[in-house]
Amino acid sequence: MSAIYQTATDSALSPSRILETVTSADKSVNSAGHGLIESIVARDAIIGVVGLGYVGLPLACLFAERGFQVLGFDVDVTKTDTLNLGASYIEHIPDDRISAMRDSGKFVASTDFAKLREPSVLIICVPTPLTKHREPDLQYIEKTGAAIGSTLRPGQIVILESSTYPGTTRDVLKPLLEAGGLRSGTDFFLAYSPEREDPANVCYSTSRIPKIVGGDCQTACDIATILYDQIVVGAVAVRNPETAEFVKLAENIFRAVNIALVNELKVICMAMGVDVWEVIEAAATKPFGFMPFYPGPGLGGHCIPVDPFYLTWKAREFGIHTKFIELAGEVNAAMPEFVINQLTQQLSARQGIALRGAKILMLGIAYKKNVDDLRESPALVIYEMLLKRGAIVSYHDPHIGAIKPTRDHPALSGHCSKELTAEEIAGADAVLIVTDHDQIDYDMVVQNARLVVDTRNAVARAGIDAANVFKA
Ligand SMILES: NC(=O)c1ccc[n+]([C@@H]2O[C@H](COP(=O)([O-])OP(=O)(O)OC[C@H]3O[C@@H](n4cnc5c(N)ncnc54)[C@H](O)[C@@H]3O)[C@@H](O)[C@H]2O)c1
């Protein structure tokens, strides 16, 4: 498969040569596939992006910036209204990027799902969370599949990008699309291509990350590969959607397991009086066989704490128990408790006070640095645990002015970020660094704090060495 792709997408080839190369290699390309490839290469194809969140919005921007007409769909009318006014609602995507694509006439957002008929390419980027019982929650994919199925017309390609377990594209989405009588591979095309977005990563934005593509048939794979090759550095074709679905989970499980490993190493290092961050930096000088991962207060975000359990759930169907994944989950989930125990010990040893009644200022509550995303943030777990143990808790986060309602932490809803002043810092018994946002003035924090407990090595990375800082 990759052979077809490599020849077909050679940027030196003209559109007609690309088409000729693909169609001669893939004899199954029918007139519907032929027309779609032609319109993609000519950039006449309208692209529909369903779900305009952290993944869908930058993808829509990229297609519009590369000259495609983009129709964005979302169920949230405040998001579509904001975008149609030329403004962004995601902090690291600037307003002028949205206004530029709106003003160019290349982008319109809509909540009108009857318009799903208009694009010839439909890319699904809706959420895939876990249920309360930590099982895959496919309701958003199912609703989108049913909506597309009711408007599907011959000649469209549907590509699922949401992270999910192997089998979702063909076992869950495809029947919904075929419900009206059209058939994948002849009337319309179906593929899976995982999103690998890393929000706020300045080195690797969407266009610099290769796309994995798995088609329900060879033609679907060819079309999706050519499509993504128009907007990213390269597309990598794999045998089928299940392989592509597995690739995404493998990548995230790799991260979850390695983060668990360094979290465990941190606990051992601390018991031995060794600085785990120094160990990792030194080990990373080895030019092969070691890749640095960093410990922290626990896992966060929409992907790493969630996706591994999609595979765990699916593996059960095959009688397989995912020991590694479960163990990594256990180690990572124990980190908030570990951090609080360290904080409690430091308050007692250095100030002779208990956690109950102590004033704790949390620095950073987003799940990772420099983003405004709170999903699955370990800070919320720590925040609630501290409150339950009688601490008086406040927070400062330059990216999160107030905590929005969440299913798992409703009691924190409405809590607001404090301004980070010398008085605020000095008034706290301890400052707990949970998220290492770049724009925090760590020097000012250390100068004014009685005690700083740093879960991210942020103070040392800022070049500050002070006796009132404890790494946890
Ligand atoms: N955020 C990331 O860093 C990241 C990275 C890689 C993969 N992913 C995966 O991409 C998918 C989307 O994640 P996200 O972070 O963009 O989520 P998000 O919550 O930011 O965005 C999803 C959007 O879909 C909309 N939506 C929900 N139901 C819909 C429906 N039926 N029709 C149309 N729109 C609907 C929501 O209103 C929201 O705007 C998930 O599967 C996630 O695991 C996310």
The ligand as a MOL file (V3000), in Angstrom:
LIG
                    3D

  0  0  0     0  0            999 V3000
M  V30 BEGIN CTAB
M  V30 COUNTS 44 48 0 0 0
M  V30 BEGIN ATOM
M  V30 1 N -7.1570 16.8410 22.1530 0
M  V30 2 C -6.1400 16.1190 21.7550 0
M  V30 3 O -4.9920 16.4430 22.0470 0
M  V30 4 C -6.3190 14.8770 20.9050 0
M  V30 5 C -5.1890 14.3270 20.2880 0
M  V30 6 C -5.3320 13.2040 19.4990 0
M  V30 7 C -6.5880 12.6160 19.3620 0
M  V30 8 N -7.6810 13.1480 19.9800 0 CHG=1
M  V30 9 C -8.9670 12.5040 19.7660 0
M  V30 10 O -9.7320 13.2930 18.8700 0
M  V30 11 C -11.1140 13.2220 19.2130 0
M  V30 12 C -11.6570 14.6150 19.4590 0
M  V30 13 O -10.9770 15.1640 20.5760 0
M  V30 14 P -10.9640 16.7140 20.8780 0
M  V30 15 O -9.9020 16.9350 21.8750 0
M  V30 16 O -10.9680 17.5160 19.6360 0 CHG=-1
M  V30 17 O -12.4020 16.8630 21.5720 0
M  V30 18 P -13.1900 18.2270 21.8390 0
M  V30 19 O -14.1520 17.9430 22.9190 0
M  V30 20 O -12.2320 19.3600 21.9570 0
M  V30 21 O -13.9800 18.4570 20.4710 0
M  V30 22 C -15.0210 17.6540 20.0460 0
M  V30 23 C -16.0830 18.5460 19.4200 0
M  V30 24 O -17.1130 17.7060 18.9110 0
M  V30 25 C -18.3430 18.3390 19.1530 0
M  V30 26 N -19.3820 17.3230 19.0720 0
M  V30 27 C -19.8160 16.4470 20.0080 0
M  V30 28 N -20.7740 15.6590 19.5040 0
M  V30 29 C -20.9390 16.0240 18.2160 0
M  V30 30 C -21.7840 15.5760 17.1770 0
M  V30 31 N -22.6500 14.5710 17.3620 0
M  V30 32 N -21.7060 16.1940 15.9910 0
M  V30 33 C -20.8300 17.2080 15.8010 0
M  V30 34 N -20.0050 17.6820 16.7440 0
M  V30 35 C -20.0720 17.0830 17.9350 0
M  V30 36 C -18.1680 18.9880 20.5010 0
M  V30 37 O -19.1040 20.0420 20.6900 0
M  V30 38 C -16.7320 19.4950 20.4090 0
M  V30 39 O -16.6720 20.8190 19.8830 0
M  V30 40 C -11.1980 12.2940 20.4100 0
M  V30 41 O -11.4370 10.9870 19.9890 0
M  V30 42 C -9.8090 12.3670 21.0010 0
M  V30 43 O -9.4750 11.2060 21.7340 0
M  V30 44 C -7.5700 14.2800 20.7350 0
M  V30 END ATOM
M  V30 BEGIN BOND
M  V30 1 1 1 2
M  V30 2 2 2 3
M  V30 3 1 2 4
M  V30 4 1 4 5
M  V30 5 2 4 44
M  V30 6 2 5 6
M  V30 7 1 6 7
M  V30 8 2 7 8
M  V30 9 1 8 9
M  V30 10 1 8 44
M  V30 11 1 9 10
M  V30 12 1 9 42
M  V30 13 1 10 11
M  V30 14 1 11 12
M  V30 15 1 11 40
M  V30 16 1 12 13
M  V30 17 1 13 14
M  V30 18 2 14 15
M  V30 19 1 14 16
M  V30 20 1 14 17
M  V30 21 1 17 18
M  V30 22 2 18 19
M  V30 23 1 18 20
M  V30 24 1 18 21
M  V30 25 1 21 22
M  V30 26 1 22 23
M  V30 27 1 23 24
M  V30 28 1 23 38
M  V30 29 1 24 25
M  V30 30 1 25 26
M  V30 31 1 25 36
M  V30 32 1 26 27
M  V30 33 1 26 35
M  V30 34 2 27 28
M  V30 35 1 28 29
M  V30 36 1 29 30
M  V30 37 2 29 35
M  V30 38 1 30 31
M  V30 39 2 30 32
M  V30 40 1 32 33
M  V30 41 2 33 34
M  V30 42 1 34 35
M  V30 43 1 36 37
M  V30 44 1 36 38
M  V30 45 1 38 39
M  V30 46 1 40 41
M  V30 47 1 40 42
M  V30 48 1 42 43
M  V30 END BOND
M  V30 END CTAB
M  END
